[in-house]
Amino acid sequence: MPTPPGPGLDVGMLLDRVDGIAPIDAVEAAAGALAEMLGARNLTFLIADFSGRAVVRLTTGTAGVEGARTQAGAQAETVPMSGTVYERVLRTQEVDVHPLDDEARIIAPVTDRGDAIGLLELVLPAHPAPTAVADVAAAAHALAYVVIAARRYTDVFEWGQRTTPFSLAAEIQRRLLPTSYTCEAGQFTLAGWLEPAASVGGDTFDYTLNRDSLHVSITDAVGHEVEAALLATLLVGALRNARRKGLDLAAQARYANDALVENASAGQFVTGQLLRVDLSAGTAAIVNAGHPSPLRLRNGRVQEIGLGIDPPFGVVPGRSFLTQAFQLQAGDRVIFLTDGMQERNAASLDVEVALRDTADLHPREVVQELGAAVLRATGGDLRDDATMVCLDWYGGRPRRSDSVNGADAGLVSPARVLRRGQA
């Protein structure tokens, strides 16, 4: 007979257990507290790696698993996801419950605002009642907050996610990307992805969500490796500085252009698009600095969005940039991309077909599928970075919790429950 596995989730007790704990130990301390609360055993956290094609089981200690990496008292075991329950749970964001004789194994997504951070895996001593499964889902959501807080202070999580070593250029480029690649809010869902070439090509994407506006950028710096990464750093830094000064979209573009003209070497430039969505009015505007046109999926049809084209950033001193109206309708899906998705040895990829084929997927899955498609088209040998940002627009009015500072007040997980054998 199903019974609850323990006293239930006590978020206050969980936070007390990790308060004052060294960041490197915070997740393990939280896992131990959750195991006690839920009456679970074999509770482990698996973090999603940067490739999107594996998860990494992070534990303390330096012994135990053959082939695992070790560093600074931590152990990282890479688990390929293709065709596994891990892939299904991370993709569907559904809790998986699998019977084990008189016990049950549960795998739950560790997610915050659509950002799939990883998985929580545990064994309960009895077949769980729905309330117990709901507790596990809420525990996984609570764990997401612990991971987000702890990883600001230690390299352990970043190290664990790197199943492939980074070059210096990739290290610089990584710092230019947002902490979370996915953001869900009441009016939209946004997700970005970057497939780095063997020789880093200077691509970036960025976004910020304020109470009344969403800002998105996608950029592509000329050149490769450290030179391109440093040029991208200058451009992204200028854009963020201008945005945080409160400049409007056209002024942000001028500021970034002048920064490149004044500080970059002759012949260096960056293409890019800057988008601002007014969440109160439901309108949008865009600046297009010599960048490939975005694509829009509307009512089952994929079309290129025609934009006026200004020169790339850094080409014309004192240049003013055209701010263009950008139409959004409820139900639109818009894909912003760099030329690495369309040119050089990726030219055989039909992005429009790939976009139609992924119409039913979450934006987080869409960008990963497009990344996988460009890898297939190039035989895994990208000649240039391939970057994409997917924006699903639902419309309506903003809610107070939609601002970046208005995170969920509660710890209620959005995860659904999938019992093995059920649809």
Residue pairs with C-beta under 8 A, 6 or more apart in sequence:
2 126
2 127
2 128
2 129
2 132
3 126
3 128
3 129
3 132
4 39
4 128
4 129
4 131
4 132
4 135
5 38
5 39
5 40
5 124
5 125
5 126
5 128
5 132
5 135
6 36
6 37
6 38
6 39
6 40
7 37
7 39
8 37
8 38
8 131
8 135
9 34
9 37
9 38
9 135
9 138
9 139
9 142
9 411
10 37
11 142
11 411
13 33
13 37
14 30
14 33
14 34
14 37
14 139
14 142
14 146
17 29
17 30
17 32
17 33
18 26
18 29
18 30
18 33
18 146
18 150
21 29
23 149
23 150
23 151
23 152
23 153
23 154
24 72
24 73
24 74
24 150
24 154
24 156
25 60
26 146
26 149
26 150
27 45
27 58
27 143
27 146
27 147
27 150
28 59
28 60
30 142
30 143
30 146
31 43
31 44
31 45
31 143
32 43
34 40
34 43
34 120
34 122
34 139
34 142
34 143
35 41
35 43
35 122
37 135
37 139
38 122
38 124
38 132
38 135
38 136
38 139
39 124
39 125
40 122
40 123
40 124
40 125
40 136
41 122
41 123
41 125
42 121
42 122
42 123
43 120
43 121
43 122
43 123
44 57
44 59
44 120
44 121
44 122
45 57
45 58
45 110
45 118
45 119
45 120
45 121
45 143
45 147
46 55
46 56
46 57
46 58
46 79
46 86
46 118
46 119
46 120
46 121
47 55
47 56
47 58
47 117
47 118
47 147
47 157
47 160
47 161
48 54
48 55
48 56
48 90
48 116
48 117
48 118
48 119
48 161
49 55
49 56
49 78
49 160
49 161
49 162
49 163
50 161
50 162
50 163
50 164
51 163
51 164
52 193
52 368
52 371
52 372
53 80
53 81
53 82
53 372
54 78
54 79
54 80
54 81
54 163
55 78
55 79
55 81
55 86
55 90
55 118
55 119
56 76
56 77
56 78
56 79
56 160
56 161
56 163
57 65
57 76
57 77
57 79
58 74
58 75
58 76
58 156
58 157
58 160
59 74
59 75
59 77
60 73
60 74
60 75
61 73
61 74
61 75
62 70
62 73
62 75
63 75
64 75
65 75
65 77
67 77
67 78
68 75
68 76
68 77
68 78
69 75
69 76
69 78
70 76
71 156
71 159
72 155
72 156
72 159
74 156
74 159
74 160
76 159
76 160
78 163
79 86
81 87
81 90
85 96
85 98
85 107
86 107
86 119
88 94
88 96
88 418
89 95
89 96
89 107
89 108
89 109
89 119
89 418
90 109
90 116
90 118
90 119
91 365
92 416
92 418
93 109
93 111
93 116
93 362
93 414
93 415
93 416
94 109
94 415
94 416
94 417
94 418
95 106
95 107
95 108
95 109
95 133
95 136
95 137
95 140
95 415
95 416
95 417
95 418
96 106
96 107
96 108
96 418
96 419
96 420
97 104
97 105
97 106
97 128
97 133
97 417
97 418
97 419
97 420
98 104
98 105
98 106
98 107
98 420
99 127
99 420
100 123
102 125
102 126
102 127
103 123
103 124
103 125
103 126
103 127
104 123
104 124
104 126
104 127
104 128
105 121
105 122
105 123
105 124
106 120
106 121
106 122
106 123
106 124
106 128
106 133
106 136
107 119
107 120
107 121
108 119
108 120
108 136
108 137
108 139
108 140
108 413
108 415
109 116
109 119
109 120
109 140
109 413
109 415
110 116
110 117
110 118
110 119
110 120
110 140
110 141
110 143
110 144
110 147
111 117
111 140
111 141
111 144
111 413
111 414
111 415
112 141
112 144
112 145
112 148
112 180
112 407
112 408
113 180
113 182
113 183
113 184
113 185
113 407
113 408
114 182
114 183
114 184
114 189
114 191
114 362
114 363
114 364
115 144
115 180
115 181
115 182
115 183
115 364
116 182
116 364
117 144
117 147
117 148
118 147
119 140
120 136
120 139
120 140
120 143
122 136
124 132
124 136
128 136
130 417
133 417
134 417
137 413
137 415
137 417
138 411
138 412
138 413
140 413
140 415
141 411
141 412
141 413
141 414
141 415
142 411
145 411
147 157
150 157
151 157
151 158
166 174
167 200
167 225
168 225
168 226
168 229
169 199
169 200
169 224
169 225
169 226
169 228
169 229
170 196
170 200
170 229
172 226
172 229
172 230
172 232
172 233
173 194
173 196
173 200
173 202
173 203
173 204
173 229
173 232
175 233
176 204
176 206
176 229
176 232
176 233
176 236
177 192
177 194
177 204
177 205
177 206
178 192
178 205
178 206
178 207
181 191
181 192
181 193
181 364
181 367
182 189
182 190
182 191
182 192
182 363
182 364
183 189
183 190
183 191
183 207
183 209
185 209
185 214
185 398
185 399
185 402
186 394
186 396
186 398
186 399
186 401
186 402
187 279
187 282
187 393
187 394
187 395
187 396
187 397
187 398
187 402
188 214
188 277
188 391
188 392
188 393
188 394
189 362
189 363
189 391
189 392
189 394
190 207
190 214
190 216
190 363
190 389
190 390
190 391
190 392
191 362
191 363
191 364
191 366
191 367
191 389
191 390
192 205
192 207
192 218
192 367
192 387
192 388
192 389
192 390
193 367
193 368
193 370
193 371
193 387
193 388
193 389
194 203
194 204
194 205
194 371
194 385
194 386
194 387
195 340
195 371
195 374
195 375
195 382
195 385
195 386
195 387
196 203
196 382
196 385
197 224
197 340
197 382
197 383
197 384
197 385
197 386
198 381
198 382
199 224
199 225
200 224
200 225
200 228
200 229
200 385
201 220
201 221
201 223
201 224
201 228
201 340
201 384
201 385
202 219
202 220
202 221
202 222
202 223
202 224
202 228
202 229
202 231
202 232
202 270
202 385
203 218
203 219
203 220
203 221
203 232
203 338
203 340
203 385
203 386
203 387
204 217
204 218
204 219
204 221
204 232
204 235
204 236
204 387
205 216
205 217
205 218
205 219
205 336
205 387
205 389
206 215
206 216
206 217
206 218
206 236
206 239
206 240
207 214
207 215
207 216
207 217
207 389
208 214
208 215
208 243
208 404
209 215
209 402
209 403
209 404
210 403
210 404
211 279
211 398
211 402
211 403
211 405
211 406
212 278
212 279
212 280
212 398
213 276
213 277
213 278
213 279
214 275
214 276
214 277
214 279
215 243
215 274
215 275
215 276
215 277
216 274
216 275
216 276
216 277
216 336
216 389
216 391
217 236
217 239
217 272
217 273
217 274
217 275
218 272
218 273
218 291
218 336
218 337
218 338
218 387
218 389
219 232
219 235
219 236
219 239
219 270
219 271
219 272
219 273
219 291
219 313
220 270
220 271
220 272
220 291
220 338
220 339
220 340
220 385
220 387
221 228
221 229
221 231
221 232
221 235
221 268
221 269
221 270
222 228
222 231
222 267
222 268
222 269
222 270
223 231
223 268
231 260
231 264
231 268
231 270
232 270
234 259
234 260
234 263
234 264
235 256
235 259
235 260
235 270
235 272
235 313
235 314
237 259
238 255
238 256
238 259
238 260
239 252
239 255
239 256
239 274
241 255
242 251
242 252
242 255
242 256
243 252
245 255
247 255
248 323
249 274
249 276
249 285
249 286
249 287
249 323
250 287
250 320
250 321
250 322
250 323
252 274
252 287
253 274
253 287
253 289
253 310
253 313
253 321
254 319
254 320
254 321
256 313
257 289
257 313
257 314
257 315
257 316
257 319
257 321
258 317
258 318
260 268
260 269
260 270
260 313
260 314
261 314
261 316
261 317
261 318
264 314
268 314
269 290
269 311
269 312
269 313
269 314
269 315
270 289
270 312
270 313
270 314
271 289
271 290
271 291
271 292
271 312
271 313
271 338
271 339
272 289
272 290
272 291
272 312
272 313
273 286
273 287
273 288
273 289
273 291
273 294
273 307
273 336
274 286
274 287
274 289
275 284
275 285
275 286
275 326
275 336
275 391
276 284
276 285
276 286
277 283
277 284
277 328
277 393
278 284
279 398
279 402
280 397
280 398
282 328
282 395
282 396
283 325
283 328
284 325
284 326
284 327
284 328
285 323
285 324
285 325
285 326
286 307
286 323
286 324
286 326
287 310
287 321
287 322
287 323
287 324
288 307
288 308
288 309
288 310
288 322
288 324
289 310
289 311
289 312
289 313
289 321
290 309
290 310
290 311
290 312
290 315
291 312
291 338
292 337
292 338
292 339
292 341
292 342
293 304
293 305
293 306
293 307
294 304
294 305
294 307
294 334
294 335
294 336
294 337
295 302
295 303
295 304
295 305
295 334
295 335
295 337
295 351
295 352
295 355
296 302
296 303
296 304
296 305
296 332
296 333
296 334
296 335
297 332
297 333
297 334
297 335
297 355
297 356
297 359
298 329
298 331
298 332
298 333
299 331
300 356
300 359
302 352
302 355
302 356
305 326
305 334
307 324
308 322
308 324
310 319
310 321
310 322
311 319
328 334
328 393
328 395
329 393
329 395
330 393
330 394
330 395
330 396
331 393
331 394
331 395
332 391
332 392
332 393
333 355
333 359
333 363
333 366
333 390
333 391
333 392
333 393
334 390
334 391
334 393
335 351
335 355
335 366
335 370
335 388
335 389
335 390
335 391
336 388
336 389
336 391
337 351
337 386
337 387
337 388
337 389
338 384
338 385
338 386
338 387
338 388
339 384
340 346
340 374
340 382
340 383
340 384
340 385
340 386
340 387
341 349
341 351
341 370
341 374
341 386
341 387
341 388
342 349
342 351
343 384
344 383
344 384
345 377
345 378
345 379
345 381
345 382
345 383
346 374
346 377
346 378
346 382
346 383
346 384
346 386
348 377
349 373
349 374
349 377
351 370
354 369
354 370
354 373
355 366
355 370
357 369
358 365
358 366
358 369
358 370
361 369
363 390
363 391
363 392
366 390
367 388
367 389
367 390
370 388
371 386
371 388
374 382
374 386
375 382
400 406
401 407
401 408
401 409
